[in-house]
């Protein structure tokens, strides 16, 4: 069941010149890109987004791979690079600002998935998270 549509955004340190802007991908290639590990959903979303525009992660000056959102957000807040996450992740961390890639906004679904027949028992949970 669909919980909500969540924007997928770029994050940078709060004092970064990128903060609050809409930028073309090429303007980011001089940055250090901090990504989740290969196979993670957020990395796949970002790689597909780049590919749809004719780019790849190798276009960035440097790419760093880290498996934990908390560490990624801390490094970005300290100015060590940029990353791409769901807006809810960015909003829940201090010291971060968001930016957007030029073009159509990227939205992804958050869905509840449960065993067949369990959906009726999950309605109160669905309602709480869908609000």
N, C-alpha and C positions, 0 to 999 in steps of 0.2 A: 504494500500500500504506500502510495506517495505521501511522504511526510512534508517535504517542501522542496522548492527550487533554491539552490544556493549558488551565489556568484563565486566564480573562481578568479582570484585577483593576484596581482603582484604585491609583494611586501618589500618595504625598505625601512631603514632607520627613520625615526620621526623627523629628523632634521635634514634628510636627504633632499636634493633638488628634484627628485622624482615624485616626492610626496604629493598626492592629490592630483597628479597629472595623468593625461592620456598620452602615451608615447608610442612611436613606431618600434617594432622589434629591433631594428638596426641601431636605435639609440641605446640599447641595453648591452650590446655586444662587448663593450669595453668593461663591463661589470663582471665580478665574480658571481657565478650562479651556484646557489646552494640547493641541491635537490635531494629528494628521498632516494632510497636504493632502487636499482632496477627491479621491475615487477610490481612496484607500489602503484596504487591507483592514481595518486596525484602526479606522480612522475609521468605516467602514461598519458594523462590528460594534457600535461604541458608539452610533451613530445609530439602528440597528435596536433596540438595547436600550432606549434612551430612548423611541423611538416606541411600542414595545410597552407602555410604561407611561404613555403619553399625554403625553410631553414631547418637547422638541427642544433643540438646542444653544443656541438663542436664549434659553432660560430662565436661562442662566448670566449672571452679572454682566458677564463679558467672556470672549471666546473668542479665542485666539491660534492661528495656524496655522504649524506648523514641519514641515519635511519630513524631518528627521533624528532618529532615536531618541536618539542621543548628546546632542544639544542639548536635546531635550525632557527627558531624564533629568537633565541638569545643572541646567536651570532649576527643575525640580521639587525637586531636592535642595537648592537654594538658597532654596526657599520662595516661588518666583514664581507657583506655581499647582499644579494637580493634573492628572493625565492618566490614561489607561487603556491598559494594555498586557498582553501575555502575561506570566504569572508568571515565566517564564524570563528575560525582559528585566529585570524588576524585581530578581530575585535576583542578577543579574550586575553590578549597579551599587551603588557605595557611596553612603551618605547617603539612601537611599530606604526607605520603609516602604510596606506595602500596606494597603488597606482593601477592604471588599466592599460592594456595594449590597445592601440588604435584599431578600430573596426567594431564588429558586432560583439556585445558583451558575451562572456562565456558563463552559461548557467548549467549546473548539473543537478540531477535528482538525488535526493536522499530518500530512500525507501526502507520501510520495515518489511522484513522477510521473515515469515514464520511457517511452521508446519501446517499442512492442510488440516482444517478443523480448529486450529488454535486461534484464528483471527477473531472470532467472536469474544473469546476470553481476553484478547488484547485490546479491545476497543477503548477502555479507559486510558491505557498507555498511549495509544494512537492519538486520542483527543488531547492529552496533556502536551505531547510533543508537537502536535500540529498547530497549536494555538500561537 
